[in-house]
Amino acid sequence: MKQAFIEQAKIMRQPVILLEGTRKVPEEHAQRLHALANFLAASLPDAVFRSGNAQGADTFFFQGLVAANPERLEYILPYPNQGKQRIPPKASVFALEDLTPEELKAVVDITLAASPELESLIRAYLARGRNRVTVKAMYLLRDAFKIIGAESLALPPADFAFFFVNQDNPLTGGTGHTIRVCRAMQVPVFTQDDWGVWL
């Protein structure tokens, strides 16, 4: 599987790779996330890496890349300056508010297609804007934005997605929502059950 992935990714001019996962990463696994990110960066020198800048797996993956590859990093945020202390100066940063109305609608549509149970929360955010309740909707919309990209921002859709998941319940929470959006968009998904044997 590893060699097939590398060969497929190398055909692309500049593959976009999501590095994502649960917030709760056991300390003994952090180095594996660093190692995967470094392996991908070295194997695919033209690849761009995209994250939602959440604490946990997202942070551990990107810690493996920040020092040597900050210009290859894209951070997709629910709102400007979210977690800004984790973003290196040379990285690219985008937020939901950067989307055109048409692009936001596309993000909403794929979010609801992947997780229809979120409809009341998403509609509340669209009607009332950001507040302490609806901010959760912004994070979930951000997750879809990471995958589908935005033409107005010259952000292509994601090509591949690598996750560190909660193995007891991999489709729970925001990580599960992101995986469902990937599947809806036919983006290949790899979890530690797949990439863990590559290292």
Secondary structure, DSSP 8 states (H G I E B T S, - for coil): -HHHHHHHHHHSSS-EEEEEE-S---GGGHHHHHHHHHHHHHH-TT-EEEE---TTHHHHHHHTTTTT-GGGEEEEESSTTTTGGGS-TTSEEEEGGGS-HHHHHHHHHHHHHH-GGGHHHHHHHHHH-S-TTTHHHHHHHHHHHHHH-BGGGTB---SEEEEE--TTSTTSHHHHHHHHHHHHTT--EE-HHHHTTT-
